[in-house]
């Protein structure tokens, strides 16, 4: 399933006062058997079904020889129970210490990286903050908010995040970062209207995004422009 040249990113939990480290490495260099890579089923709601993780041993690669005792917050976030009212709400499936490796099982144009994992974690954190601050209607309001925890909403969030990073750091390659979420049908890039319900218009320049009409295309141009290039 995972070829020796496939790229993974190892997320190293920080010591107190230090930043999280993201280290790109080939899956072959980790010397892990295929069964060591586990799925992240709770991300399927966000249209991400092929992101895998593995918890290597210190003997699997020199990068894991460093003794770190911090909780791996990335893995904790990606395995968090996000459904209000469920017994697992706010509970992570996997709480581990030290470094964890992430990679995509397939998709030649997808690569696990800091630029993919950071906005994914931020989206989950924002969602949980909204649920925990539910108003007087309590669980009913939280469940309604949870309906927005989906692939289309995440894609819109990712797009705004990417545009902001590209504006701040124009030479860091953010224009090439693709959202890992996959929706069942193509949606309007601006309003989210489903392509199954109407004929979508394709951006004539890059042919990479779709809109339900000229009004939505014009509204999105400022955000889309930095990432739009002819093929």
N, C-alpha and C positions, 0 to 999 in steps of 0.2 A: 504494500500500500504506500509506504513512504520510501522513495528512492534516496540513495546516499547523498545526492546533491540538493535535496529539498532544504529550504532555509527554515530555521526555527529561530525563536528569540527566547533567551533565558532571562527571566525576571528575577533579579537578586533582591531579596528583602533588605532594607537598610538597617544599619545600626542606629542608635539614637542620634538624631540630629543630622543624619545623612540622607541623600536623595536615593530613590530607587534607581537601580542600574538595569539597563536593557542591553543585552549582549547578543548580537547576531551570530549564529553558528549553524553549520550544516548538520542535519539530523544524523548523517553518517558518522560524524565526529563524536557524537554522544554515545555511540555503541549501545544503543537501546534496542531490545527486541520489539517487534511490532505490537505485541500485546501490552507493552508498557505504556503505550499511548491510549489515553482514555477520552471519551467524548464529554462534551459539556451540554447536556440535554436541556438545561434551563435557558440556554440562549436560543433555542429553536423558535421561541415566541418573537424574537427579534430578526428572524430570517437567517440565522447563522446555525447551520447544522454540521459543518465540517471543521470546526476549530477543535483541536485536540490538545491535551496537556499531558505531561509526564513529570513525575517527581524522581529525578535521577539520584543515584547514590553518589557519595563523594568519590568513589572509584571510577565513575563513568566518564568523567572529564575533569581536567585540572581546575576548571572554573568553579567546581563545586567543593574544592578542597578547603576553601576559606570557611572558617567557622562563623556562621551568622545565626543569631537566635531570634531574629525578628519574624513576626508572622507574615506570610506571603499574602498581602492584601489584594493583589491582583486575582489570585485563584479564589480567595474568599469572596470577592465581589462577583466573579463570573459564575459562582455556584450558589449564589444567594437566593433564598426563597423570597419572591417578590409579590406573591399573590396574597392580598389582605384577607384575613379570616381563616387562612389555612394554618395547619399546625406547624408548618415549616417557615412561616413568614418571619423574615429577618434572620434566618438561620442558614449558615453555609453548609453545603454537603462536605466540603473539604477544607479543613483548617490545618495548614502545615507550616513548618518553619523553614526558612532558607529559600534556595533557588528553585524555580519551577520553569520548565520549558514548554513553549507553545508553538504549534504549527498548524497549518491547514492541510487536511487530508488530500484535497484535490483542488483544482483550479490553478492553472499555470500563471494567471495574472494576479493571484492573491498571495500575500506574504504577511505572516505575523510580524508585527513590528511595534515599536513604541507609538507610532502614529496611528495605529489601528487599536491597540489595547487601551491607550489613555482615554480617547473619547468614549469608548465602550464602557469603561469604568465610570467615567463622569456622568454618562447618561443614566446608568443604574443608580448612582448616588443621588442624582437629581430626582429621579423617580421615587426613590425611597423617602427622600425628604418631603416630597409632596404628600405621600401616603401617610407619613407619621404626623403631618400637620393638618390632617383632615379636620374639617370644621364641625359644626354641631350635628350634622347628619352622620358623623362617625363612619362606620363600616360601609354604609351605602355610598357615601361620597367617595370613599377610598376605592371601592370596587368600580365606580364609574371612572375614576381617574386611571385605574389599572387597564381599562380598555385602550388607553393611549400608549400602553407599553407594548408596542408592536413594531414590525419591520419598517413600515412607512414612516412612522414618527421618528424612529431611530435614524433612518436615512436623512430626514430633514435636519435632525440635530447634528449628525455627522457632517453634513454639507456646511452648516453654519460654522461648526468648529474648524473644519478644514479651511474655509475662507478666512476666518480670523487668524489662523496660524500662518497662512500664506501671506496675509497682509503684514503680519509682524516679522516673519522670517522669509522674505521673498526668494532667498537662494538655498533653501533647505529641502527643496523637492516636494513640497506639499501639493503642487499641481498634479503630481503623478500618483498620489495616494487615492486608492479606490475604496469605496465603502464595501465592507464584507457582507452586508445584508442582501438577501435575495427575496424579492416579493413574488407571490404567485402570478401576478399580472403586472404589466407595466403601468405605472401611475404617473399622473401629471407631476412634474418636478416642483410645481408651485403650490397647488391646492390639494394634491393627493388624489384627485379623481381617478377612478380605476379605468384602465384602457379597455376593459371588457364591456364597459357601458357606452363607450363612444369611440369614434375614430381619433387617434392621437396624432399630433403633428410632431415631426422630428426636427431637432435643431439642424438647419441646413448646412451649418459649418462643420460641426464635429460629429453630427449624427449619433451622439451618445446619450442625449436626454430627450424626453418627450413632454409635450404640453397639450392641454385640452383645447387651447386656442391662443390667439395672438396676445390677448390681454395678459394671460399668465406668463407667456414667454417674455413679454416686455417687463413685467414686474420682477422676473427672476434674472434679467440680464446682468445687473450689477454684480450679483453673487456668482453667476455662472461664467462671466467674461474671463476671469483669470485662469479658468480651467478649460476654456473652449479653444480648440485648435483644429485646423483642417486635417483630415487623415489622408 
